[in-house]
């Protein structure tokens, strides 16, 4: 058994650690409250804007030349495969992925969850063992911890942008969206994906991978932040369909001065809104995950202090008992 002095030092060390984790928990809780307020304030607008994008995509199905961002067959890289030459069977497309992670650690499994999710989502059966799939997928990072996708899984990184801990303006995501839209229109990528963490509650965050470009009407997970919208317990697909019925059914679009001029300005803005909302969702999720991780660390430190205190009391009691035994033994020796 360790000496009482060693145990006292260990208790003091754990108490100091507990103070640090408690302080970090309080800081994360303050940031989380601000981030959650921002998420809830913009979530309905982001959902409605994406419904607008999808509805425009349905209109684009009737007019193949309405806008390149609304129609997969209008993308340059896809059009080349449709000009009388058949694309090679089984050929994988080039994919650009925007990966949103945190700048710092100490947030539990937040970063690991989204990285594992995106790797699982983009890995095709034909790419599972070879390097070809990794060469055809490139990442744009928002958050320093996303670099794991390179040194752990071997995927290519083409750009890394600073990610603020508190996102306040949509202008902070415009450079990222602008670069990727330009690359998509030039034919560098056939798909643009967005990997982020959706905020559900302080104890639950859901990693998601969303296809931004081209607009896919058959996409299963086409909505950002569908949970907790407008104070509801959950925004189900039925509620989404009700919104589509309310805002878009039997609506006819009139573009002035022309459809091209309007959509050239409108579609990139709507995509920027989705990117902005994803940043808000990820920030709220990050601060929530960090708050819970620090709370668990504080609770673990409290448990450790209790155990060490019990061990210290036992060691002290054993030491006192030994001293009493020595005194009693000495007294008996003197009597003899």
KOLGUKOL-349154 format. One record per residue: residue number from 1; chain; x, y, z of N, C-alpha, C in turn. Coordinates in steps of 0.1 Angstrom, whole numbers, plus 5000, padded with zeros to 4 digits. Layout:
REM KOLGUKOL-349154
 resi chain  n_x  n_y  n_z ca_x ca_y ca_z  c_x  c_y  c_z
  NUM     A    X    Y    Z    X    Y    Z    X    Y    Z
...
REM end
This chain:
REM KOLGUKOL-349154
 resi chain  n_x  n_y  n_z ca_x ca_y ca_z  c_x  c_y  c_z
    1     A 5008 4988 5000 5000 5000 5000 5009 5013 5000
    2     A 5005 5023 4992 5012 5035 4991 5012 5043 5004
    3     A 5022 5051 5007 5023 5059 5019 5012 5069 5019
    4     A 5008 5074 5031 4998 5084 5032 5002 5097 5025
    5     A 5014 5100 5025 5019 5112 5018 5017 5111 5003
    6     A 5020 5100 4997 5018 5098 4983 5003 5099 4979
    7     A 4995 5093 4988 4980 5093 4985 4975 5108 4986
    8     A 4980 5115 4996 4976 5129 4997 4980 5138 4985
    9     A 4992 5135 4979 4996 5142 4967 4987 5138 4955
   10     A 4983 5125 4955 4974 5121 4944 4961 5128 4945
   11     A 4955 5129 4957 4942 5135 4959 4943 5150 4955
   12     A 4954 5157 4959 4955 5171 4955 4956 5172 4940
   13     A 4963 5163 4933 4964 5164 4919 4951 5162 4912
   14     A 4943 5152 4917 4930 5149 4911 4920 5161 4913
   15     A 4921 5167 4925 4913 5179 4928 4916 5190 4919
   16     A 4929 5193 4916 4933 5203 4906 4927 5200 4892
   17     A 4928 5187 4888 4922 5183 4875 4907 5186 4875
   18     A 4901 5183 4886 4886 5184 4887 4882 5199 4885
   19     A 4890 5208 4891 4887 5222 4889 4888 5227 4875
   20     A 4899 5221 4868 4900 5225 4854 4889 5219 4845
   21     A 4885 5207 4847 4874 5201 4839 4861 5208 4842
   22     A 4859 5212 4855 4846 5219 4858 4846 5233 4851
   23     A 4857 5240 4851 4858 5253 4845 4855 5251 4830
   24     A 4861 5241 4824 4859 5238 4809 4845 5235 4806
   25     A 4839 5227 4815 4824 5224 4814 4816 5237 4814
   26     A 4819 5246 4823 4811 5258 4823 4813 5267 4811
   27     A 4825 5268 4806 4828 5275 4794 4821 5269 4782
   28     A 4821 5256 4781 4815 5249 4770 4799 5251 4771
   29     A 4794 5251 4783 4780 5253 4785 4775 5266 4780
   30     A 4783 5277 4783 4780 5290 4779 4780 5291 4764
   31     A 4791 5285 4757 4792 5286 4743 4780 5278 4737
   32     A 4777 5267 4743 4766 5258 4738 4753 5266 4737
   33     A 4750 5273 4748 4737 5280 4748 4736 5290 4737
   34     A 4747 5298 4734 4747 5307 4723 4746 5300 4710
   35     A 4753 5289 4708 4752 5281 4696 4739 5275 4693
   36     A 4732 5270 4704 4719 5264 4702 4709 5275 4698
   37     A 4710 5287 4705 4701 5298 4701 4702 5301 4686
   38     A 4714 5302 4681 4717 5305 4667 4711 5294 4658
   39     A 4713 5281 4662 4708 5270 4654 4692 5271 4653
   40     A 4686 5272 4664 4671 5272 4664 4665 5285 4657
   41     A 4673 5296 4657 4668 5308 4651 4669 5307 4635
   42     A 4678 5299 4630 4679 5298 4615 4675 5285 4609
   43     A 4671 5275 4617 4668 5262 4612 4656 5262 4603
   44     A 4645 5268 4606 4633 5269 4598 4636 5275 4584
   45     A 4644 5286 4585 4647 5293 4572 4656 5284 4563
   46     A 4666 5277 4569 4674 5268 4562 4666 5256 4556
   47     A 4657 5251 4563 4649 5240 4558 4640 5245 4546
   48     A 4634 5256 4548 4625 5262 4538 4633 5265 4525
   49     A 4645 5270 4527 4654 5273 4515 4658 5261 4508
   50     A 4660 5250 4515 4664 5237 4508 4651 5231 4501
   51     A 4640 5233 4507 4627 5229 4500 4626 5237 4487
   52     A 4630 5250 4487 4630 5258 4475 4639 5252 4465
   53     A 4651 5249 4469 4661 5243 4460 4655 5230 4453
   54     A 4649 5221 4461 4644 5209 4456 4632 5211 4447
   55     A 4624 5221 4450 4613 5224 4441 4618 5230 4428
   56     A 4628 5238 4428 4634 5243 4416 4640 5232 4408
   57     A 4646 5222 4415 4651 5210 4408 4640 5203 4400
   58     A 4629 5202 4406 4617 5195 4400 4613 5203 4387
   59     A 4614 5216 4388 4611 5224 4376 4621 5222 4366
   60     A 4634 5221 4370 4645 5219 4361 4644 5205 4353
   61     A 4637 5196 4359 4635 5183 4352 4628 5185 4339
   62     A 4619 5195 4338 4612 5198 4326 4620 5206 4316
   63     A 4629 5214 4322 4638 5222 4313 4652 5219 4316
   64     A 4658 5211 4308 4672 5206 4310 4682 5217 4311
   65     A 4680 5228 4304 4689 5239 4304 4686 5250 4314
   66     A 4677 5248 4323 4674 5258 4333 4685 5263 4341
   67     A 4693 5254 4347 4705 5258 4354 4714 5246 4356
   68     A 4727 5247 4355 4736 5236 4356 4736 5230 4370
   69     A 4734 5238 4380 4735 5234 4394 4722 5226 4398
   70     A 4712 5227 4390 4699 5221 4393 4697 5207 4386
   71     A 4706 5205 4376 4704 5193 4368 4717 5185 4366
   72     A 4717 5173 4372 4730 5165 4371 4735 5163 4356
   73     A 4726 5162 4347 4730 5159 4333 4736 5172 4326
   74     A 4734 5183 4333 4740 5196 4327 4754 5198 4332
   75     A 4759 5191 4342 4772 5193 4347 4782 5189 4336
   76     A 4793 5196 4333 4802 5194 4322 4808 5180 4322
   77     A 4812 5175 4334 4819 5162 4334 4809 5151 4331
   78     A 4796 5153 4334 4786 5143 4331 4782 5144 4316
   79     A 4781 5156 4311 4777 5158 4298 4787 5152 4288
   80     A 4800 5152 4291 4810 5146 4282 4807 5131 4280
   81     A 4801 5125 4290 4799 5111 4289 4786 5108 4282
   82     A 4778 5119 4278 4765 5117 4272 4765 5123 4258
   83     A 4777 5127 4252 4777 5132 4239 4779 5122 4228
   84     A 4774 5110 4231 4776 5099 4221 4786 5089 4225
   85     A 4794 5092 4235 4803 5082 4240 4799 5077 4254
   86     A 4798 5065 4255 4794 5059 4268 4805 5059 4278
   87     A 4801 5062 4290 4811 5062 4301 4816 5048 4304
   88     A 4828 5046 4309 4833 5033 4312 4825 5027 4324
   89     A 4820 5015 4322 4812 5009 4333 4820 5007 4346
   90     A 4813 5011 4357 4819 5009 4370 4829 5020 4373
   91     A 4831 5030 4364 4841 5040 4367 4836 5049 4378
   92     A 4844 5051 4389 4840 5059 4400 4841 5074 4397
   93     A 4831 5082 4402 4831 5096 4400 4841 5103 4409
   94     A 4846 5115 4405 4854 5123 4414 4845 5130 4424
   95     A 4848 5129 4437 4839 5135 4447 4847 5145 4455
   96     A 4841 5157 4458 4846 5166 4467 4838 5166 4480
   97     A 4844 5166 4491 4837 5165 4504 4842 5176 4513
   98     A 4832 5184 4518 4834 5194 4528 4832 5187 4542
   99     A 4843 5187 4549 4843 5180 4562 4844 5190 4574
  100     A 4834 5191 4582 4834 5200 4593 4837 5193 4606
  101     A 4848 5196 4613 4851 5190 4625 4855 5202 4635
  102     A 4861 5198 4646 4864 5208 4656 4879 5212 4655
  103     A 4883 5224 4661 4897 5228 4661 4904 5222 4672
  104     A 4897 5218 4683 4904 5213 4695 4897 5200 4699
  105     A 4904 5193 4708 4899 5180 4712 4891 5181 4725
  106     A 4892 5171 4733 4884 5171 4746 4869 5173 4744
  107     A 4864 5166 4733 4850 5167 4730 4844 5153 4728
  108     A 4849 5143 4735 4844 5130 4734 4846 5124 4720
  109     A 4836 5117 4715 4837 5111 4702 4832 5119 4690
  110     A 4831 5132 4692 4825 5141 4682 4832 5140 4669
  111     A 4846 5141 4669 4853 5141 4656 4854 5127 4650
  112     A 4856 5117 4659 4856 5103 4654 4844 5099 4647
  113     A 4832 5103 4653 4819 5099 4647 4817 5104 4633
  114     A 4820 5117 4631 4818 5123 4618 4828 5118 4607
  115     A 4840 5115 4612 4850 5110 4602 4847 5096 4598
  116     A 4843 5087 4608 4840 5074 4605 4827 5073 4596
  117     A 4818 5083 4598 4806 5083 4590 4809 5087 4576
  118     A 4817 5097 4574 4820 5101 4560 4828 5090 4552
  119     A 4838 5084 4559 4845 5073 4553 4836 5062 4549
  120     A 4827 5058 4557 4817 5047 4554 4808 5051 4543
  121     A 4805 5064 4542 4795 5069 4532 4801 5069 4518
  122     A 4814 5073 4517 4820 5075 4504 4827 5062 4499
  123     A 4829 5052 4507 4837 5040 4503 4828 5031 4495
  124     A 4831 5029 4483 4823 5020 4474 4829 5006 4474
  125     A 4821 4996 4472 4827 4982 4472 4839 4981 4463
  126     A 4839 4987 4451 4850 4986 4442 4862 4993 4447
  127     A 4860 5002 4457 4871 5010 4461 4877 5005 4475
  128     A 4871 4995 4480 4873 4991 4494 4888 4988 4497
  129     A 4895 4982 4487 4909 4978 4490 4920 4985 4483
  130     A 4916 4992 4472 4926 4998 4464 4928 5013 4467
  131     A 4938 5019 4460 4941 5033 4462 4932 5042 4452
  132     A 4926 5036 4443 4918 5043 4433 4907 5052 4439
  133     A 4900 5046 4448 4889 5053 4455 4894 5065 4462
  134     A 4905 5064 4469 4911 5075 4477 4916 5086 4467
  135     A 4920 5083 4455 4925 5093 4446 4913 5100 4440
  136     A 4901 5094 4440 4890 5101 4434 4881 5107 4444
  137     A 4885 5109 4456 4878 5116 4466 4888 5126 4473
  138     A 4884 5139 4473 4892 5149 4478 4884 5157 4489
  139     A 4891 5162 4499 4885 5168 4511 4888 5183 4512
  140     A 4879 5191 4516 4881 5204 4520 4877 5205 4535
  141     A 4886 5209 4543 4885 5209 4557 4880 5222 4564
  142     A 4871 5221 4573 4867 5232 4582 4869 5226 4596
  143     A 4880 5230 4602 4883 5224 4615 4896 5216 4615
  144     A 4906 5218 4624 4919 5212 4623 4919 5197 4625
  145     A 4909 5192 4633 4909 5178 4636 4905 5169 4624
  146     A 4900 5176 4613 4896 5168 4601 4908 5163 4594
  147     A 4920 5167 4598 4933 5162 4591 4935 5147 4594
  148     A 4927 5142 4603 4928 5127 4605 4924 5119 4593
  149     A 4916 5126 4585 4911 5119 4573 4922 5116 4563
  150     A 4933 5124 4564 4945 5122 4556 4955 5112 4562
  151     A 4960 5115 4574 4970 5106 4579 4965 5093 4585
  152     A 4952 5092 4587 4947 5079 4592 4941 5071 4581
  153     A 4934 5077 4572 4927 5070 4561 4933 5072 4547
  154     A 4942 5082 4546 4949 5083 4533 4942 5091 4522
  155     A 4931 5098 4525 4924 5106 4515 4931 5119 4513
  156     A 4930 5125 4501 4936 5137 4497 4930 5149 4503
  157     A 4938 5159 4507 4933 5172 4512 4937 5182 4501
  158     A 4927 5190 4497 4929 5201 4487 4929 5215 4493
  159     A 4923 5216 4505 4922 5230 4511 4918 5228 4525
  160     A 4922 5238 4533 4918 5238 4547 4915 5253 4551
  161     A 4903 5255 4556 4898 5268 4560 4897 5269 4575
  162     A 4900 5282 4580 4898 5284 4595 4883 5283 4598
  163     A 4881 5276 4610 4867 5274 4614 4865 5282 4627
  164     A 4857 5292 4628 4855 5300 4640 4847 5291 4650
  165     A 4850 5293 4663 4842 5286 4673 4828 5291 4674
  166     A 4826 5304 4671 4813 5310 4671 4810 5315 4657
  167     A 4801 5310 4650 4797 5314 4636 4786 5324 4637
  168     A 4788 5336 4632 4778 5347 4633 4773 5352 4620
  169     A 4780 5349 4609 4776 5355 4596 4778 5345 4585
  170     A 4768 5345 4575 4769 5336 4564 4782 5339 4555
  171     A 4787 5351 4556 4799 5354 4548 4811 5346 4552
  172     A 4811 5340 4564 4822 5332 4568 4823 5319 4560
  173     A 4813 5315 4554 4813 5302 4546 4814 5305 4531
  174     A 4812 5317 4527 4811 5320 4512 4824 5316 4505
  175     A 4836 5318 4510 4848 5314 4502 4848 5299 4499
  176     A 4844 5290 4509 4844 5276 4507 4834 5272 4496
  177     A 4822 5278 4497 4811 5274 4487 4815 5279 4473
  178     A 4821 5291 4472 4824 5297 4459 4835 5288 4452
  179     A 4845 5283 4459 4855 5275 4453 4849 5262 4448
  180     A 4841 5255 4456 4835 5242 4452 4825 5243 4441
  181     A 4817 5254 4441 4808 5256 4430 4816 5258 4416
  182     A 4826 5266 4417 4835 5268 4405 4841 5255 4400
  183     A 4846 5247 4410 4852 5234 4406 4842 5225 4400
  184     A 4830 5225 4406 4819 5216 4400 4815 5220 4386
  185     A 4814 5233 4384 4810 5238 4371 4821 5235 4360
  186     A 4833 5235 4365 4845 5233 4356 4846 5218 4353
  187     A 4839 5209 4360 4839 5195 4358 4850 5188 4367
  188     A 4856 5195 4376 4866 5188 4385 4860 5178 4393
  189     A 4847 5180 4398 4840 5171 4407 4827 5167 4400
  190     A 4823 5155 4402 4809 5151 4398 4799 5152 4409
  191     A 4804 5152 4421 4796 5154 4433 4803 5162 4443
  192     A 4795 5170 4451 4800 5178 4462 4791 5173 4474
  193     A 4798 5168 4484 4792 5163 4496 4795 5172 4508
  194     A 4786 5172 4518 4788 5180 4530 4787 5171 4542
  195     A 4798 5170 4550 4798 5161 4562 4798 5170 4574
  196     A 4787 5169 4582 4786 5177 4594 4779 5169 4605
  197     A 4778 5175 4617 4771 5168 4628 4759 5176 4632
  198     A 4747 5169 4631 4734 5176 4633 4732 5176 4648
  199     A 4728 5188 4653 4725 5189 4667 4710 5185 4670
  200     A 4709 5175 4679 4696 5170 4684 4693 5175 4698
  201     A 4702 5173 4707 4701 5177 4720 4714 5178 4727
  202     A 4715 5182 4739 4728 5183 4746 4735 5170 4747
  203     A 4727 5159 4747 4733 5146 4749 4733 5137 4736
  204     A 4728 5143 4725 4727 5135 4713 4730 5144 4701
  205     A 4740 5139 4693 4744 5146 4681 4745 5135 4670
  206     A 4740 5138 4658 4739 5128 4648 4749 5132 4636
  207     A 4759 5124 4633 4767 5127 4621 4759 5125 4608
  208     A 4761 5134 4598 4753 5132 4586 4762 5136 4574
  209     A 4759 5130 4563 4766 5133 4550 4755 5137 4540
  210     A 4756 5149 4535 4745 5154 4527 4751 5158 4513
  211     A 4744 5154 4502 4748 5158 4489 4743 5172 4486
  212     A 4753 5181 4483 4749 5195 4480 4748 5196 4464
  213     A 4757 5191 4457 4757 5192 4442 4760 5178 4436
  214     A 4753 5175 4425 4741 5181 4420 4729 5179 4429
  215     A 4719 5187 4427 4707 5185 4435 4700 5172 4432
  216     A 4699 5163 4442 4694 5150 4440 4680 5149 4446
  217     A 4670 5147 4438 4656 5146 4442 4653 5133 4449
  218     A 4662 5123 4447 4660 5110 4454 4668 5108 4466
  219     A 4674 5119 4471 4683 5118 4482 4675 5115 4495
  220     A 4679 5106 4503 4672 5102 4515 4673 5112 4526
  221     A 4685 5118 4528 4687 5127 4539 4689 5141 4534
  222     A 4677 5147 4529 4679 5160 4522 4677 5172 4531
  223     A 4676 5171 4544 4672 5183 4552 4682 5184 4563
  224     A 4686 5197 4566 4695 5200 4577 4687 5203 4589
  225     A 4691 5197 4600 4684 5201 4613 4669 5198 4613
  226     A 4665 5186 4609 4651 5183 4608 4645 5180 4622
  227     A 4653 5179 4633 4648 5176 4646 4646 5188 4654
  228     A 4635 5189 4661 4633 5201 4670 4630 5214 4664
  229     A 4625 5213 4651 4622 5225 4644 4609 5232 4650
  230     A 4609 5245 4651 4598 5253 4656 4592 5248 4669
  231     A 4600 5243 4678 4596 5239 4691 4589 5225 4691
  232     A 4588 5218 4679 4582 5205 4679 4592 5195 4685
  233     A 4586 5184 4689 4595 5173 4694 4603 5167 4683
  234     A 4598 5168 4671 4606 5162 4660 4600 5166 4647
  235     A 4608 5170 4637 4603 5174 4624 4603 5162 4615
  236     A 4592 5155 4614 4592 5142 4606 4590 5145 4591
  237     A 4592 5134 4583 4589 5136 4569 4575 5140 4566
  238     A 4566 5137 4575 4552 5141 4572 4551 5156 4574
  239     A 4558 5162 4584 4557 5176 4585 4564 5183 4574
  240     A 4575 5177 4569 4582 5183 4557 4572 5183 4545
  241     A 4565 5172 4543 4556 5171 4532 4545 5181 4533
  242     A 4541 5184 4546 4530 5194 4548 4535 5208 4544
  243     A 4548 5210 4547 4554 5223 4543 4555 5224 4528
  244     A 4559 5214 4521 4559 5214 4507 4545 5216 4501
  245     A 4535 5210 4507 4521 5212 4503 4517 5226 4505
  246     A 4521 5232 4516 4517 5246 4519 4524 5257 4511
  247     A 4537 5255 4508 4544 5266 4502 4546 5264 4487
  248     A 4546 5252 4482 4550 5250 4468 4540 5243 4459
  249     A 4530 5237 4464 4520 5230 4456 4513 5240 4447
  250     A 4512 5236 4434 4505 5244 4424 4510 5259 4423
  251     A 4523 5260 4425 4530 5273 4424 4537 5274 4411
  252     A 4536 5285 4404 4543 5286 4391 4554 5297 4393
  253     A 4566 5295 4388 4577 5304 4389 4577 5314 4377
  254     A 4578 5326 4380 4581 5336 4369 4594 5343 4372
  255     A 4603 5342 4363 4617 5347 4365 4619 5360 4357
  256     A 4623 5371 4365 4625 5384 4359 4639 5389 4364
  257     A 4648 5394 4355 4646 5396 4341 4647 5383 4333
  258     A 4654 5373 4338 4655 5360 4330 4657 5349 4341
  259     A 4654 5337 4337 4656 5326 4346 4671 5324 4349
  260     A 4680 5326 4339 4694 5324 4341 4700 5334 4351
  261     A 4696 5347 4349 4701 5357 4358 4696 5355 4372
  262     A 4684 5352 4374 4678 5350 4387 4685 5338 4394
  263     A 4686 5327 4387 4691 5314 4393 4706 5315 4395
  264     A 4713 5323 4387 4728 5325 4389 4731 5331 4402
  265     A 4722 5340 4407 4723 5346 4420 4717 5338 4431
  266     A 4706 5332 4428 4697 5326 4438 4703 5312 4443
  267     A 4707 5303 4434 4711 5290 4437 4723 5290 4446
  268     A 4734 5297 4442 4746 5298 4451 4742 5303 4465
  269     A 4733 5313 4466 4730 5318 4479 4723 5307 4488
  270     A 4714 5299 4481 4707 5289 4489 4717 5278 4493
  271     A 4726 5275 4485 4737 5265 4489 4745 5271 4501
  272     A 4748 5284 4500 4755 5290 4511 4748 5289 4524
  273     A 4735 5291 4523 4726 5290 4535 4727 5276 4541
  274     A 4727 5265 4533 4728 5252 4538 4742 5249 4545
  275     A 4752 5255 4539 4765 5254 4544 4766 5261 4558
  276     A 4760 5273 4558 4760 5281 4571 4753 5274 4582
  277     A 4741 5268 4578 4733 5260 4588 4741 5248 4593
  278     A 4748 5241 4584 4756 5230 4588 4767 5234 4598
  279     A 4773 5246 4596 4783 5251 4605 4777 5253 4619
  280     A 4765 5259 4619 4758 5262 4632 4755 5249 4639
  281     A 4750 5239 4631 4747 5226 4637 4759 5219 4643
  282     A 4770 5220 4636 4783 5213 4640 4788 5220 4653
  283     A 4787 5234 4653 4793 5241 4664 4784 5238 4677
  284     A 4771 5238 4675 4763 5235 4687 4766 5220 4692
  285     A 4768 5211 4682 4771 5197 4686 4784 5196 4693
  286     A 4794 5204 4687 4808 5203 4693 4807 5208 4708
  287     A 4801 5220 4710 4801 5225 4724 4793 5216 4733
  288     A 4782 5210 4728 4775 5201 4736 4783 5188 4740
  289     A 4790 5183 4730 4798 5171 4732 4809 5174 4742
  290     A 4815 5186 4741 4826 5190 4750 4821 5192 4764
  291     A 4809 5198 4765 4803 5200 4779 4801 5187 4785
  292     A 4795 5177 4778 4792 5164 4784 4805 5156 4787
  293     A 4815 5158 4778 4828 5151 4781 4834 5157 4794
  294     A 4834 5170 4795 4840 5176 4807 4832 5173 4820
  295     A 4819 5172 4818 4810 5168 4830 4813 5154 4834
  296     A 4815 5145 4824 4818 5131 4828 4832 5130 4834
  297     A 4842 5139 4829 4855 5139 4835 4855 5144 4849
  298     A 4846 5154 4852 4845 5160 4865 4839 5149 4875
  299     A 4828 5142 4870 4822 5132 4878 4832 5120 4881
  300     A 4840 5117 4871 4851 5106 4873 4861 5111 4883
  301     A 4865 5124 4883 4874 5129 4892 4869 5129 4906
  302     A 4856 5132 4908 4849 5131 4921 4849 5117 4926
  303     A 4846 5107 4918 4847 5093 4922 4861 5089 4926
  304     A 4871 5093 4918 4884 5090 4921 4889 5096 4935
  305     A 4884 5108 4937 4888 5115 4950 4882 5107 4962
  306     A 4869 5102 4960 4863 5094 4971 4871 5081 4973
  307     A 4875 5075 4962 4882 5062 4964 4896 5065 4971
  308     A 4903 5075 4966 4916 5078 4972 4914 5082 4987
  309     A 4904 5090 4990 4902 5094 5004 4899 5081 5013
  310     A 4892 5072 5008 4889 5059 5015 4903 5052 5017
  311     A 4910 5051 5006 4923 5044 5007 4933 5051 5017
  312     A 4932 5065 5017 4940 5073 5026 4936 5070 5040
  313     A 4923 5069 5043 4918 5067 5056 4922 5053 5061
  314     A 4922 5043 5052 4926 5029 5056 4941 5029 5059
  315     A 4949 5036 5050 4963 5036 5053 4967 5043 5066
  316     A 4960 5054 5068 4962 5062 5081 4958 5053 5093
  317     A 4947 5046 5092 4942 5037 5103 4952 5026 5105
  318     A 4957 5020 5094 4967 5010 5095 4980 5015 5102
  319     A 4984 5027 5098 4996 5033 5104 4994 5036 5119
  320     A 4982 5041 5123 4980 5043 5137 4979 5030 5145
  321     A 4973 5020 5139 4972 5007 5146 4986 5001 5148
  322     A 4995 5003 5138 5009 4998 5139 5016 5005 5150
  323     A 5014 5018 5151 5021 5026 5161 5016 5022 5175
  324     A 5003 5020 5176 4998 5015 5189 5004 5002 5193
  325     A 5004 4993 5183 5010 4980 5186 5025 4981 5190
  326     A 5032 4990 5184 5046 4992 5187 5047 4997 5201
  327     A 5039 5007 5205 5039 5013 5219 5036 5002 5229
  328     A 5025 4994 5226 5021 4983 5235 5032 4973 5237
  329     A 5039 4970 5226 5050 4960 5226 5062 4966 5235
  330     A 5064 4978 5233 5075 4984 5240 5072 4985 5255
  331     A 5059 4988 5259 5055 4988 5273 5057 4974 5279
  332     A 5053 4964 5272 5054 4950 5277 5069 4947 5279
  333     A 5077 4951 5270 5092 4948 5271 5098 4955 5283
  334     A 5093 4967 5287 5098 4974 5298 5094 4967 5311
  335     A 5081 4962 5311 5076 4955 5323 5084 4942 5326
  336     A 5088 4936 5315 5096 4923 5317 5110 4927 5322
REM end
